[in-house]
């Protein structure tokens, strides 16, 4: 990407997020000594804002859950067959140019050193799909640096599923390519380029290929691929569209420790909330795209960790703001973080959250793209930039503001605690946050409804663990989520780059 932004401003934008976060946290601590009334007013305003967010999140998660249940009951294969009989024909629809039986689905399954059992479980879900398996391809995207074991893994995959797909082949991403870093998207890009060669040899148009960029633990429901195909074919041909399904981190939820369950289920709830916030809805982790759009943006980034958000911004500016990320309500089933040993699991969870929080490193990149683009209004571009800053600032500070900062004026200033305002201040904040608990209660209920069937080795009383675990929410929010975001922003601020760390995925032993 040509860099227009001067290096001084690029570095200043890298410093900005961490500076804002540390200023907010340290500033409220200092002001609690000298201006406790200002801090108390700020805390009350922040709590009111949190109450508003809680109410909005409650409404969105309930609506998203209803859409998820609705769309999973629809026979999308039948709707796909009868797509030409739509009630409102439109000559600009993709379906007027491409028929359902002309579409191909290609799963790029990116893996590194994940256990074979994990890969087999994911691939089995693809093979059990209701879609036309002759037009479902599987690309096993392996890493050369994973060692010779990758050949044995593919051999076993091919032996078991070789006849389950229209085509199945392996790509091996070479190690130490100049200009690349060790990251998932470099592997996925190599696989996509190899796929392009295959498509060219078979003279298959890129706009007839839906590519699914999946993690090793990604499982699908039987009607997922037909659902994506239907959503694509009813899109306008001139409208660049991506498809982002909701992620339900529940494959192994009955086995992971309570702290990881809280984070996994909270992540799902936040994702469900964002599904209905189109202005903030971005690519994330496993997702589906028309291969033509991936070729248009020159594939996924090979030199940055936040590859999913980079895809969004590359696509958004490439298409001059016309990109639509369509929410997909049939979820992808993912694993919660689970490693060998409790503390290894906690460490891996922290590293995963820190890697997600490293998405703030996109800020100078996005500003650079905004300066280059002359088609999108500056109001829209500034809005995108502000959303990026605000979301990561909130990520780093919200839990600490709610749980810690509100106590400081009374602790650090006795005169304030003895005043009328200081005496009533805790009552006001407790009332506001007590009302905000409606969001937590709703989230707990929806989390119960999203649980997979109870395994035979877990008794009925085990359901109580999914209730008491939410006592750990403050610990998870502060010591894992907020601290991970602060860690990422501080590293970016001082110029200490983050290396990509693959999240360990241990397989639950069968019982």
HUHU-V687943 format. One record per pair of residues at least 4 apart in sequence whose ideal C-beta (glycine too) atoms are under 6 Angstrom apart, sorted by sequence separation. I is the first residue (numbers start at 1). J is the second residue. If there is no record, write none. Layout:
[[I | J] [I | J]]
This chain:
[[5 | 9] [15 | 19] [19 | 23] [22 | 26] [23 | 27] [31 | 35] [32 | 36] [53 | 57] [76 | 80] [94 | 98] [98 | 102] [114 | 118] [146 | 150] [154 | 158] [157 | 161] [158 | 162] [185 | 189] [214 | 218] [220 | 224] [223 | 227] [235 | 239] [252 | 256] [256 | 260] [260 | 264] [262 | 266] [277 | 281] [283 | 287] [289 | 293] [306 | 310] [310 | 314] [312 | 316] [314 | 318] [319 | 323] [340 | 344] [362 | 366] [376 | 380] [378 | 382] [386 | 390] [389 | 393] [394 | 398] [397 | 401] [399 | 403] [400 | 404] [401 | 405] [407 | 411] [408 | 412] [409 | 413] [426 | 430] [430 | 434] [437 | 441] [454 | 458] [458 | 462] [472 | 476] [473 | 477] [475 | 479] [476 | 480] [477 | 481] [478 | 482] [479 | 483] [486 | 490] [5 | 10] [91 | 96] [131 | 136] [199 | 204] [256 | 261] [289 | 294] [294 | 299] [339 | 344] [376 | 381] [417 | 422] [491 | 496] [180 | 186] [235 | 241] [274 | 280] [301 | 307] [304 | 310] [339 | 345] [416 | 422] [31 | 38] [32 | 39] [274 | 281] [300 | 307] [316 | 323] [338 | 345] [409 | 416] [410 | 417] [491 | 498] [31 | 39] [111 | 119] [142 | 150] [315 | 323] [301 | 310] [339 | 348] [28 | 39] [300 | 311] [337 | 348] [370 | 381] [83 | 95] [337 | 349] [410 | 422] [140 | 154] [173 | 187] [228 | 243] [249 | 264] [337 | 352] [154 | 170] [173 | 190] [297 | 314] [210 | 228] [249 | 267] [297 | 315] [107 | 126] [249 | 268] [80 | 100] [171 | 191] [248 | 268] [297 | 318] [171 | 194] [406 | 429] [247 | 271] [284 | 308] [188 | 213] [246 | 271] [283 | 308] [363 | 388] [246 | 272] [444 | 470] [138 | 165] [282 | 309] [137 | 165] [142 | 170] [144 | 172] [283 | 311] [136 | 165] [137 | 166] [246 | 275] [283 | 312] [136 | 166] [137 | 167] [138 | 168] [140 | 170] [141 | 171] [142 | 172] [143 | 173] [144 | 174] [145 | 175] [282 | 312] [104 | 135] [105 | 136] [106 | 137] [107 | 138] [108 | 139] [109 | 140] [110 | 141] [112 | 143] [135 | 166] [144 | 175] [134 | 166] [360 | 392] [108 | 141] [113 | 146] [112 | 146] [127 | 161] [116 | 153] [127 | 164] [123 | 161] [244 | 283] [244 | 287] [143 | 187] [281 | 325] [243 | 288] [141 | 187] [286 | 332] [242 | 289] [141 | 191] [309 | 359] [139 | 191] [275 | 327] [306 | 358] [317 | 369] [77 | 130] [240 | 293] [305 | 358] [306 | 359] [309 | 362] [313 | 366] [457 | 511] [320 | 375] [321 | 376] [139 | 195] [306 | 362] [317 | 373] [320 | 376] [228 | 288] [218 | 286] [215 | 286] [403 | 474] [214 | 286] [264 | 336] [110 | 184] [213 | 287] [212 | 288] [260 | 336] [110 | 187] [260 | 337] [110 | 188] [210 | 288] [211 | 289] [399 | 477] [240 | 319] [399 | 478] [108 | 188] [211 | 291] [256 | 336] [244 | 325] [209 | 291] [240 | 322] [251 | 333] [256 | 338] [400 | 482] [108 | 191] [240 | 323] [241 | 324] [242 | 325] [243 | 326] [245 | 328] [248 | 331] [252 | 335] [253 | 336] [399 | 482] [251 | 335] [252 | 336] [206 | 291] [207 | 292] [239 | 324] [241 | 326] [243 | 328] [246 | 331] [247 | 332] [248 | 333] [249 | 334] [257 | 342] [260 | 345] [206 | 292] [245 | 331] [252 | 338] [396 | 482] [245 | 332] [247 | 334] [249 | 336] [206 | 295] [260 | 349] [396 | 485] [395 | 485] [396 | 486] [130 | 222] [129 | 222] [130 | 223] [125 | 219] [128 | 222] [131 | 225] [125 | 220] [131 | 226] [231 | 326] [122 | 218] [129 | 225] [119 | 216] [122 | 219] [118 | 216] [118 | 217] [114 | 216] [192 | 294] [106 | 209] [227 | 330] [103 | 208] [104 | 209] [105 | 210] [106 | 211] [107 | 212] [108 | 213] [109 | 214] [111 | 216] [102 | 208] [224 | 330] [107 | 214] [192 | 299] [280 | 387] [221 | 330] [98 | 208] [189 | 299] [189 | 300] [188 | 300] [189 | 302] [218 | 332] [219 | 333] [185 | 300] [185 | 301] [186 | 302] [217 | 334] [217 | 335] [105 | 225] [180 | 302] [181 | 303] [183 | 305] [185 | 307] [103 | 229] [353 | 480] [357 | 484] [353 | 481] [357 | 485] [360 | 489] [350 | 480] [354 | 484] [358 | 488] [353 | 484] [357 | 488] [361 | 492] [354 | 487] [350 | 484] [354 | 488] [95 | 233] [94 | 233] [358 | 498] [94 | 235] [94 | 237] [92 | 236] [92 | 237] [80 | 226] [76 | 223] [77 | 226] [80 | 229] [76 | 226] [80 | 230] [83 | 233] [351 | 501] [76 | 227] [79 | 230] [352 | 503] [76 | 230] [348 | 503] [348 | 504] [339 | 504] [340 | 506] [339 | 506] [338 | 506] [335 | 505] [269 | 443] [265 | 447] [305 | 500] [254 | 455] [248 | 450] [250 | 452] [254 | 458] [262 | 469] [61 | 269] [64 | 272] [261 | 469] [262 | 472] [61 | 272] [64 | 275] [258 | 469] [262 | 473] [61 | 273] [60 | 273] [259 | 472] [263 | 476] [258 | 472] [262 | 476] [57 | 273] [60 | 276] [259 | 476] [255 | 508] [252 | 508] [71 | 329] [72 | 330] [71 | 330] [68 | 329] [67 | 329] [217 | 505] [183 | 500] [182 | 500] [17 | 360] [13 | 363] [14 | 364] [13 | 364] [10 | 364] [13 | 367] [46 | 401] [5 | 368] [43 | 406] [4 | 368] [4 | 371] [4 | 372] [40 | 409] [39 | 409] [20 | 393] [24 | 397] [36 | 409] [17 | 392] [21 | 396] [21 | 397] [32 | 408] [28 | 405] [32 | 409] [36 | 413] [33 | 412] [32 | 412] [36 | 416] [58 | 438] [51 | 432] [58 | 439] [65 | 446] [47 | 429] [54 | 436] [57 | 439] [51 | 435] [58 | 442] [40 | 425] [47 | 432] [51 | 436] [54 | 439] [61 | 446] [47 | 433] [50 | 436] [118 | 505] [118 | 507] [112 | 502] [117 | 507] [114 | 505] [115 | 507] [21 | 489] [18 | 489] [17 | 489] [18 | 490] [18 | 493] [14 | 492] [15 | 493]]
